[in-house]
Amino acid sequence: MERMSLGCASVASGSERAVHAALAERCTGGEMAEHADADRERQRLADLARLRRVRDRIDREYARPLNVDELARGANLSAGHLSRAFKAAYGESVYSYLMTRRIERAMALLRRGDLSVTEVCFEVGCSSLGTFSTRFTELVGVPPSEFRAQAAGPLEGVPSVLAKRATRPIRNREARPKPQRLA
């Protein structure tokens, strides 16, 4: 049986109640607080590892239909906890992160020029051309069709790694949409 060293006592790993009961018998109040802090830190690190796995799964499977419930189940978290923790750790919601990955991939496919905007939309996992176009325009600042038309010119001959980095989409309405002309 594996044993955990708890500083003031060494107890067999098992249920949390047994560990806490053994600590209460053997430790002073200050030592209990230290162990509680250590437990919180271990839990925080475990949660961050789960969030990294969720983010890695999104990066790998962006073209598949993904939703928060499915991702949360895969990480053994509730959907609400995953949403809150992901936003706290990465600064954006799970959906925003997924859409950013999809738009990055769409930009690369549109830059290539051999697929239509509709084909790119479905290739990156979006099921609605309208939603895809709206999100693309929000992040990139121009509609996908206009991006495709412009993409061939200025970055021709630039290695794809550098082109991707230079044209990476910007989140949180930092991309400025073109002013609309009213007739």
C-alpha positions in Angstrom: 0.0 0.0 0.0 1.3 3.4 -0.9 2.1 5.8 1.9 1.9 9.5 2.0 4.2 11.6 4.1 2.3 14.4 5.6 5.1 16.2 7.5 3.8 15.6 11.0 2.5 12.1 10.3 2.7 9.4 7.7 -0.6 7.7 7.0 -1.7 5.2 4.4 -3.5 6.8 1.5 -7.2 6.1 1.5 -10.3 8.1 2.0 -10.0 11.8 2.7 -11.8 11.4 6.0 -9.3 8.9 7.2 -6.4 11.1 6.2 -7.9 14.2 7.9 -8.8 12.3 11.0 -5.2 11.0 11.3 -3.9 14.6 10.8 -6.3 16.0 13.4 -5.0 13.5 15.9 -1.3 14.1 15.2 -1.0 17.7 14.0 -1.3 21.1 15.5 -3.6 23.8 14.0 -0.7 25.4 12.1 0.3 22.1 10.6 -3.3 21.4 9.6 -3.4 24.8 7.7 -0.1 23.9 5.9 -1.6 20.6 4.8 -4.8 22.2 3.7 -2.7 24.7 1.6 -0.7 21.8 0.1 -4.0 20.0 -0.7 -5.4 23.1 -2.4 -2.1 23.5 -4.4 -2.2 19.9 -5.5 -5.8 20.3 -6.6 -5.0 23.5 -8.5 -2.2 21.7 -10.4 -4.4 18.8 -11.1 -7.1 21.1 -12.5 -4.5 22.9 -14.7 -3.4 19.6 -16.1 -7.0 18.7 -16.9 -7.5 22.1 -18.6 -4.3 21.6 -20.6 -5.7 18.2 -21.8 -8.9 19.9 -22.8 -7.0 22.6 -24.7 -4.9 20.0 -26.4 -8.0 18.0 -27.4 -9.5 21.1 -28.9 -6.3 21.8 -30.8 -6.3 18.2 -32.2 -10.0 17.7 -32.8 -11.1 21.3 -33.8 -12.7 19.9 -37.0 -15.0 17.5 -35.1 -18.3 18.6 -33.5 -17.1 19.6 -30.0 -19.2 21.0 -27.1 -18.5 22.0 -23.5 -20.5 19.0 -22.1 -18.5 16.5 -24.1 -15.1 18.2 -23.3 -16.1 18.3 -19.6 -17.0 14.6 -19.5 -13.7 13.8 -21.0 -11.9 15.8 -18.2 -14.1 14.4 -15.4 -15.4 18.0 -14.6 -18.8 19.5 -14.7 -19.5 21.7 -17.7 -19.9 24.8 -15.5 -16.6 24.2 -13.6 -14.8 23.6 -16.9 -16.1 26.8 -18.4 -15.2 28.9 -15.4 -11.8 27.3 -14.9 -10.9 27.5 -18.6 -11.7 31.2 -18.8 -9.8 31.9 -15.6 -6.7 30.0 -16.9 -6.7 31.1 -20.5 -8.6 34.3 -20.6 -11.3 33.2 -23.0 -14.2 30.7 -23.0 -13.9 27.2 -24.4 -16.1 28.2 -27.4 -14.0 31.2 -28.2 -10.8 29.2 -28.0 -12.3 26.5 -30.3 -13.5 29.1 -32.8 -10.1 30.8 -32.8 -8.4 27.5 -33.6 -11.0 26.9 -36.4 -10.4 30.4 -37.8 -6.6 30.0 -37.8 -7.0 26.8 -39.8 -9.5 28.4 -42.1 -7.0 31.2 -42.7 -4.4 28.7 -43.7 -6.8 26.9 -46.1 -8.0 30.2 -47.6 -4.4 31.3 -48.1 -3.8 28.1 -50.1 -6.6 29.2 -52.5 -7.7 25.8 -53.7 -10.9 25.6 -51.7 -14.0 27.7 -51.7 -15.2 29.5 -48.6 -18.0 27.0 -48.1 -15.6 24.1 -48.4 -13.2 25.7 -45.9 -16.1 26.3 -43.5 -17.1 22.7 -43.4 -13.4 21.5 -43.4 -12.7 23.3 -40.2 -15.7 21.9 -38.4 -18.3 24.7 -38.7 -21.8 23.7 -39.6 -23.1 27.1 -40.5 -21.6 29.3 -43.2 -23.2 32.4 -41.7 -21.8 31.8 -38.2 -18.4 30.9 -39.8 -18.4 34.2 -41.8 -19.5 36.3 -38.8 -16.8 34.8 -36.5 -14.1 35.0 -39.2 -14.9 38.7 -39.8 -14.9 39.4 -36.0 -11.5 37.9 -35.6 -9.7 38.8 -38.8 -11.4 42.0 -39.7 -12.4 41.1 -43.2 -14.9 38.5 -44.6 -13.5 35.1 -45.6 -14.0 35.7 -49.3 -12.1 39.0 -49.1 -9.4 37.4 -47.1 -9.1 34.7 -49.7 -8.8 37.2 -52.5 -6.1 39.3 -50.6 -4.2 36.3 -49.2 -2.2 35.4 -52.3 -0.6 38.8 -52.8 1.6 40.1 -50.0 2.6 36.8 -48.4 3.5 35.0 -51.5 6.9 33.4 -51.0 6.9 33.8 -47.2 7.3 30.5 -45.4 3.9 29.3 -44.1 5.1 29.3 -40.5 5.9 33.0 -40.7 2.7 33.8 -42.6 0.6 32.0 -40.0 2.3 33.9 -37.2 1.9 37.3 -39.0 -1.8 36.8 -39.7 -2.9 35.1 -36.5 -6.4 36.2 -35.6 -6.9 38.6 -32.7 -9.5 37.8 -30.1 -11.8 40.2 -28.1 -12.9 42.6 -30.8 -9.4 44.0 -31.3 -9.7 43.5 -35.0 -11.4 46.6 -36.4 -14.2 45.8 -38.9 -14.3 47.9 -42.0 -16.8 50.8 -41.8 -20.0 50.0 -43.7 -21.1 52.4 -46.4 -24.7 53.3 -46.3 -26.4 54.0 -49.6 
